[in-house]
Each structure stands twice: as structure tokens, then as C-alpha cells.
């Protein structure tokens, strides 16, 4: 469940990290997985590591990103919607 509690630090939540991922992918359309993890940790903090994979799974499940296995990279799916 994605519901926060009074102890939840929003900065490390799945939704916040997913938003950061989308922001990075809007600037660079293709980012290697390890580079993306480093970018997120440097911007948010080490505690973000716990939810990075969950955030990517969330974005994949709603059809916003695609994982390119052959080059180990994440790309933004262009669905021509400006609802991001």
C-alpha cells in the first residue's frame, strides 16, 4: 500500500522518488540504471535506495517507463500525454 503514516518521510516515498525519476527522464530520455540510482541518491539521500526499485516498478506498471534489458537502461515512454 502507498499510504503514508505520521512517521513517513515524504522525501523517501515511492511517489516522490517516481516523480524525481520522471523529471530526470524528461531531461535525458535514456538513463542507465546505475546512473539513475546514483542521481537519485545524490539528490535525495542514501535512504532513497530502499524505494528506488519500488518506484521504478510503479512507473513501469502504469506505463510511464520502459526497461531496456540489453543496455540496462530506463527510458520514458512517449504517450503524447502532458499529464506528468
N, C-alpha and C positions, 0 to 999 in steps of 0.2 A: 504494500500500500504506500502511496506517496503522501500520506497525511503527516503534517509536522506536529511536533509536541512542543511544550514550552521549553524543552532542552535542545531543540533542533537549531543548529546554526544554519541559517538560510544560505550562507555563503558556500556551504559544502553539500547542499541538497542536490538531488538528481536534476530537478527542473532548472536550477540556477546554472549548474555545470552544462546542461544541454543547451541553454541559451548562449553560454560562452562559446561552446563548440560551433553553434550556428554562426555566431559573429566571426569567429576565425575563418570558417569556411566561406563566408561571403567575401572576405578579403582575398583569400587564397582558395581556389576551387578544389585543390587536391593537397592533402597534408598526410605525410607518413604517420602511422600510428604512434610510434615512439616520439616523434617530434611534437605531435599533438599533446601527448601526455606531458612532455616537458614544458610546453607552452602553458598548459593549464596549471601545473604545479608552480611554475614561476609567477603566475598571475594571482592564483587563488591561495595556494599554500599546500604543504605536504599532505594535510588531511583530505585534500581533494582526491587523492589516489584511491581512496576507498570506494568512491562512487563514479569514477570515470567510465568504467565498463558498463555500469548500470545505465548511465546517461546515454552512452552510445547504443545500447540495446533499446532504450526507449525511443531514441530518434530513428533507429532502423525500423522499429515496429510501427511507427506512424508514417513511414515512407519518406523521411526527410534526408536520410543519408544512405550511402551505399559503401560497402566494404569491398575493396579490390584486393583479393587474396594474392594474386600473382606479384603485386608490388607492395603489399602490406600497407595500404593507404586507405584513407577515408575521403569520400567526395560527396559534395552536396548534389542532391537530385534536383534538377531544374524542372519544376512542375508548373512554372509560369504563374504561380500564385504569389501575391505580395503580402500574404498573411503572416509572415515570420516576424 
